[in-house]
Amino acid sequence: MSKIRITKQFSFETGHALYGYDGKCKNVHGHSYKLSVTVIGTPILDNSNVKFGMVIDFSDLKKIVREEIVDLFDHATVFNKNTPHVELANELSNRGHHVILVDYQPTSENMVVDFAKKISDRLPKDIQLHSLKLQETESSFAEWYASDNL
């Protein structure tokens, strides 16, 4: 049977700041992110299986990505915990804001790598993450491909 790629798209709003950056992104700001998640696998051949003909049920993929990424990052502000931004993060958190501290500079490039690990760890063993596309603006995005990361 042929390998098939399945893609599901998601959107979420997230704020961040890039510590030490020499441009406007050093300031706290936000983006309307769009995340495209593509997995690859073989459609189920057992016609007694309710998911016969599917690589993965779109709702199963949606559940994974929502739990690992969207529900966590939506309307949150992300800071690198290894920078002085941790002081701002603590202040915002103490005031009831949803803050995420990560151990990397929260660029689209680093976020997409983080997302790839989180999603890959949750996929069924017979389905692989093929690629992710994290769109930060209409014209700017970062892509992660499994084939580039063997």
N, C-alpha and C positions, 0 to 999 in steps of 0.2 A: 504494500500500500504506500502511496505517496506521503511525503512529509508536507504538512500544511502549516502556514503561519496564520495566526489569529491576532488581531489587534483590537484593543479597547482603549478609548480615550477618556481622560479625566481632567477636571479643572479644579483649581483651588487658589485661594488668596493667601500669600505669605509675605511677611516683611523680613528684612534682614539689613545688615550693615557689614561692610568689608573693612575690617580694622587694618590700618596702615596703607590703604589704597590711596592713590594720588588724584582721584577724581571724585565726582559727585557721589558715587556709590559708597563712600566712606560714611555718608549720612544714613540714618535709618530711613528706609523707604520700602515700598512693597511692589509686588508684581501679581498679575493675574496669570498664574502658571497654567500651562496645558501640558499634560503628560500623556504620551502615547506609549502603550505597553504592548510589545509583540512577543508572543510565545510561539514555539514550534513543536509539533508532535504529529503523531499518526492518528487519524480519526478512529474512534472505537468501532470495531468490526462486529461485536456481539449484538445481534439484532434483538436480543432479549433485554439488553441494557437500556434503561430509559434515556441514556445519553448517546445512543447509537448514532454514528455518523459525525459526532463532535470530537474535536481535539480536546477541548475543555469547554464546559458550559460558560458562556459569557458571565453569568451571574456568579459562578465560582471564582473566576478571575477578578471580577468586580469586588467581591468580598475580601479577597487577599489584599488588593491594592488599597481599598478603602481603609482596612484595618492597619496596614503597615505604613501608609503614606498619607492619604487624603485626610482621614479623620484626625491624624496627629498634626499635620502641617497646616491645615486650613485655618486661617485667621490666627496664626501663631507668628511670633517674631523669632528669628533664628540668629544666634550669635555663636562665635567661636569661644568656647569656654576657656581657652588658653590665652586670652587677651584681656586688656582692661575693660572690654565691653561686658565682662562678667559683672562688674559693679552696676552698670545700667540694667543688665538682665535681672539682677537680684532686686533692684528697685522696682522695676516693672512687675516682676513676679509678686513682690510684696503688696503691690497695689491691685492684684487680681488679674493681671494680664497673662495670657498664655505664651510662655517663653520656652524655647527649645535651645538647650546648650549642646553643641556638637564639638567634636575634637578636630574640626577642619575649618578652613575659611569657607563660609557658606556661599560659594559661587555655584552657578548652574553646573559647571563641570564636576565639582566635588559632590554636589547633591545627587546628581544622576548616578554616580558611582555608589553612593550610600543606598540609594533606592534600588539599584540593581541587586545588591547583596540582600537587602531585606526581602525583596520579591522572590528572588531565586531560592532563598531558604524555605519559602512557604509553598513552592510549586510541587505538585505530585512528581514522583520520581521519573515518570515516563514523559514529562513535559519539560522543555528547557526554555529559559528566557533567551530570546533571540536578540532583541534590541529595545532600547528606551530612547525616547526623544522628549527632552524637557525644554519647552518653549517658554522663555522668560518675557519676551515681547513679541510683537507681530513679526519682527525681522531677526530675532536673535534666539538661538537655541543651542543646546548641547546634546550630543548623541552618544550612546553607549551601545556597542555591538559585542556580543559574546565572542564572535570570531576574532576580534581584535584583542581579546583578553584571555587567550588560551594559556 
